[in-house]
Amino acid sequence: MNLEFIDPFIKSTLNVLQIMAQTDATPGQPVVKSDHKANGDVTGIIGMIGEQAKVSLSITFTAPAILSITSNMLGETIEVLDETAFDAVGEITNMITGGSKKLLAEKGYKFDLSSPSVIAGKDHIIIHQLKAPIVIIPFSTDAGDFFLEICSLCLYDCG
């Protein structure tokens, strides 16, 4: 997977968190993930299907990160991982893929999106249904870390 394809997901993630949660995040170096273990406590996962490629995207938040982000989004202090935080993860996942879809459309890619699913719990696993490498990008915020995973299967003409 080339960085030109990953970059819209990074840009969309930074944009969504800044606009919706007044949260600055710093992306780390993308690497290929070798297992299915989540690096956090709550994960949103969504599929993107197009003629050129299929993508499975997940975003996993540590508890401190998502509690801070959710608090910022709602303008009230959220201290417990519950339905409020889980709903925020689903919304963030949806907004990131929507923004990525728009940026990828500018490069000639067209996608339909599935509905996001949310998985929570210590040591949960993330299964991307595509048989392709998973690229993980770590992000850091003042409150904690989160991790974006992109699993993409190019069907044709993906550069």
JOQUIVEN-V552220 format. One record per residue. N is the residue number from 0. SS is DSSP state (~ for helix, > for strand, _ for the rest). NEAR is the number of other C-alpha atoms within 8 Angstrom. D_LAST is the distance of its C-alpha to the last C-alpha in whole Angstrom. Layout:
N|SS|NEAR|D_LAST, N|SS|NEAR|D_LAST
This chain:
0|_|5|9, 1|_|6|7, 2|~|6|10, 3|~|6|9, 4|~|9|9, 5|~|10|12, 6|~|8|14, 7|~|12|15, 8|~|12|16, 9|~|9|18, 10|~|9|19, 11|~|12|20, 12|~|9|22, 13|~|10|24, 14|~|8|25, 15|~|12|26, 16|~|14|28, 17|~|10|30, 18|~|8|31, 19|~|8|32, 20|~|12|33, 21|_|9|34, 22|_|10|32, 23|_|9|30, 24|_|10|28, 25|>|7|26, 26|>|9|23, 27|_|8|23, 28|_|6|21, 29|_|8|18, 30|>|7|19, 31|>|8|18, 32|>|9|21, 33|_|5|24, 34|_|4|26, 35|_|8|27, 36|>|8|29, 37|_|11|29, 38|_|10|29, 39|_|13|32, 40|_|14|34, 41|>|14|32, 42|>|14|29, 43|>|14|27, 44|>|13|25, 45|>|15|23, 46|>|12|20, 47|>|13|18, 48|>|10|17, 49|_|10|15, 50|_|8|14, 51|_|11|10, 52|>|12|11, 53|>|14|14, 54|>|12|15, 55|>|14|18, 56|>|13|19, 57|>|12|22, 58|>|12|24, 59|>|14|27, 60|>|14|30, 61|_|13|33, 62|~|11|37, 63|~|9|37, 64|~|13|34, 65|~|11|34, 66|~|13|38, 67|~|11|38, 68|~|11|35, 69|~|13|36, 70|~|12|40, 71|~|13|38, 72|~|9|37, 73|~|6|40, 74|_|6|42, 75|_|6|44, 76|_|7|44, 77|_|9|43, 78|_|5|44, 79|_|6|43, 80|_|9|40, 81|_|6|41, 82|~|6|40, 83|~|8|40, 84|~|13|37, 85|~|12|35, 86|~|8|35, 87|~|9|34, 88|~|13|31, 89|~|13|30, 90|~|8|30, 91|~|10|28, 92|~|14|25, 93|~|11|25, 94|~|9|25, 95|~|12|22, 96|~|14|20, 97|~|8|22, 98|~|11|21, 99|~|12|17, 100|~|11|17, 101|~|8|18, 102|~|9|16, 103|~|12|13, 104|~|10|14, 105|_|7|15, 106|_|6|11, 107|_|6|11, 108|_|10|11, 109|_|10|15, 110|_|10|16, 111|>|7|20, 112|>|9|22, 113|_|7|24, 114|_|7|27, 115|_|11|27, 116|>|8|29, 117|>|11|31, 118|>|8|32, 119|>|9|35, 120|_|7|37, 121|_|6|37, 122|_|9|35, 123|_|10|33, 124|>|7|30, 125|_|7|27, 126|_|5|25, 127|_|7|22, 128|_|5|22, 129|_|10|19, 130|_|6|19, 131|_|7|16, 132|_|8|16, 133|>|11|17, 134|>|11|16, 135|>|12|20, 136|>|12|20, 137|>|12|24, 138|>|12|26, 139|>|11|29, 140|_|11|32, 141|_|6|35, 142|_|7|36, 143|_|10|34, 144|>|12|31, 145|>|14|28, 146|>|13|25, 147|>|12|21, 148|>|11|20, 149|>|12|16, 150|>|13|16, 151|>|13|12, 152|>|10|12, 153|>|9|9, 154|_|9|11, 155|_|6|9, 156|_|6|6, 157|_|7|4, 158|_|3|0
